[in-house]
Amino acid sequence: MIDHIVLVKFAETTTPEQLQEVVDRFKALKNHLTGIVDLQAGLNLAEKSKDYQVVLSVRFEDQAALEAYGQNEEHQAVAAYIKEVGRIDSIGVDIEI
C-alpha cells in the first residue's frame, strides 16, 4: 500500500469558505477513483504548522492506483480549483507501508 499525504498553503486572501470547499472536493474524490483504501481531508488544526491550511491523506492499494490518481480528470479539476482560490505552495509525500 502507498500513503499519499499533501499539505496545501493558501494566500491570505483565500476565505474560510474556499478552504472548506477544497476539503469537500478532496473528500468527493473518493467517489471518482479506484484503488483507494482510505481518504481523509481536513483543515489543519496544528499551531506549529498553521501556514499549511489543508491536509489530504490518501491510502492507495498500490503504486498503479497512485499513478492513476495523478492523471484522473476529477483530481485535475480539484487541482485547478486549488490554484484558482490562491494556492501558494504544497508539500506532497508518498510512503510505502
C-alpha positions as CSV (number, residue, x, y, z in Angstrom):
1,M,0.0,0.0,0.0
2,I,1.0,3.6,-0.6
3,D,0.2,6.5,1.7
4,H,0.0,9.9,-0.2
5,I,0.0,12.9,2.1
6,V,-0.4,16.5,0.8
7,L,-0.3,19.8,2.7
8,V,-1.5,22.9,0.9
9,K,-0.7,26.5,1.7
10,F,-3.0,29.3,0.5
11,A,-2.8,33.0,0.2
12,E,-4.1,35.3,2.9
13,T,-6.9,36.3,0.6
14,T,-8.3,32.7,0.5
15,T,-11.5,32.6,2.5
16,P,-12.5,30.0,5.1
17,E,-15.4,29.0,2.8
18,Q,-12.9,28.4,0.0
19,L,-10.7,26.3,2.2
20,Q,-13.7,24.2,3.2
21,E,-14.7,23.8,-0.4
22,V,-11.2,22.5,-1.1
23,V,-11.6,19.9,1.7
24,D,-15.1,18.9,0.4
25,R,-13.7,18.5,-3.1
26,F,-10.8,16.4,-1.9
27,K,-13.3,14.2,0.0
28,A,-15.5,13.8,-3.1
29,L,-12.6,12.3,-5.0
30,K,-13.1,9.0,-3.2
31,N,-16.3,8.5,-5.3
32,H,-14.3,9.0,-8.6
33,L,-11.2,6.9,-8.0
34,T,-10.4,3.3,-7.9
35,G,-7.8,1.7,-5.7
36,I,-8.4,3.9,-2.7
37,V,-8.3,2.1,0.7
38,D,-9.0,5.3,2.7
39,L,-9.2,9.1,2.0
40,Q,-9.1,11.8,4.7
41,A,-9.1,15.6,4.2
42,G,-9.5,18.4,6.6
43,L,-8.3,21.8,7.8
44,N,-5.0,21.8,9.7
45,L,-5.5,22.4,13.4
46,A,-1.8,22.4,14.4
47,E,-0.5,25.7,15.7
48,K,3.1,25.0,14.7
49,S,2.4,24.3,11.1
50,K,-0.5,26.6,10.5
51,D,0.9,28.1,7.3
52,Y,-0.4,24.9,5.5
53,Q,-4.2,25.1,5.9
54,V,-5.5,22.0,4.2
55,V,-4.3,18.4,4.6
56,L,-5.1,15.4,2.3
57,S,-4.2,11.8,3.2
58,V,-5.0,9.0,0.8
59,R,-4.1,5.3,1.1
60,F,-3.8,3.6,-2.2
61,E,-3.8,-0.2,-2.8
62,D,-0.6,0.1,-4.9
63,Q,1.6,2.3,-7.0
64,A,-0.6,1.9,-10.0
65,A,-3.6,3.3,-8.2
66,L,-1.5,6.3,-7.1
67,E,-0.4,6.9,-10.7
68,A,-3.9,6.7,-12.0
69,Y,-5.0,9.3,-9.3
70,G,-2.5,11.8,-10.7
71,Q,-4.0,11.6,-14.2
72,N,-7.6,11.4,-13.1
73,E,-9.9,14.2,-14.5
74,E,-11.6,14.8,-11.2
75,H,-8.3,15.2,-9.4
76,Q,-7.1,17.6,-12.1
77,A,-10.3,19.6,-11.6
78,V,-9.6,19.9,-7.9
79,A,-6.0,20.9,-8.6
80,A,-7.3,23.7,-10.9
81,Y,-9.7,24.9,-8.2
82,I,-7.0,25.0,-5.6
83,K,-4.9,27.2,-7.9
84,E,-7.9,29.4,-8.6
85,V,-8.5,30.1,-4.9
86,G,-5.0,31.0,-4.1
87,R,-2.7,28.1,-3.7
88,I,0.8,29.3,-2.9
89,D,2.6,26.0,-2.2
90,S,2.1,22.4,-1.4
91,I,4.1,19.6,0.0
92,G,3.4,16.0,-1.0
93,V,5.0,12.8,0.2
94,D,4.4,9.1,-0.7
95,I,5.4,6.3,1.6
96,E,5.1,2.5,1.1
97,I,3.6,0.8,4.1
